[in-house]
Amino acid sequence: MKSDEKVEKNPIKDKYTQKVGFFKKIQLKLIKLKNSIKNNKSLMEDVASLGSIVGTVLMYGILGSFAATLIGLNISFMGILGIGSLSWLIEKKIIEFVTRILGSIKLVEVNN
């Protein structure tokens, strides 16, 4: 018992609901993710600060390795990263910590 009813197609609906392939769906989702990451300001600030830190570490590492080669040490890539990381830590963390401690000490007290 087959029904002989013919289903009418809606040409407007068929025009606007096109089939999308599997890889095209993945591409659309990745584009949407990329745009949402670009619009997220806190994430972009984190990426910028991370880039700044990496650039500073590499710069300090290269300068430190040049200074170490003057002494006669053989420097590898890990040595460059180690020297740069140590220099960055000294600049950003240790010096700031020491200046906070020394800033809290009163050397002279003035009474009126």
C-alpha positions, 0 to 999 in steps of 0.5 A: 500500500504505497501512497501516491502523494507527491511531496511539493518542494518549496523552492525558496526553502531549498535555495537557502538551506543548502547542504554543507560538507563535513570539512566545511562545517569544521572550517566554519567552526574554526573561523568562528573560534578564531573570531571569538579569540580575537574579540576576547581582550583579556586573552589577547593581553595575555598573548601580548604579555607572553610574547613580550616575556619570550622576546625579552628572554631571548634578547637577554639570552643572546646578549648573555651568550655573547658575553659568555663567549668572550670568557671562552664558554661554549653556549648551546641553545639551552644555554641561551635560554638559561642565561635569558631566563636567569637575567629576566628573573633577576630583573623582574622578580628579584630586584623588585623584591629587594627594592620592596624590602629596602623601601620599607626600611626607615633610615631616618626619622624626622620629628617636628 
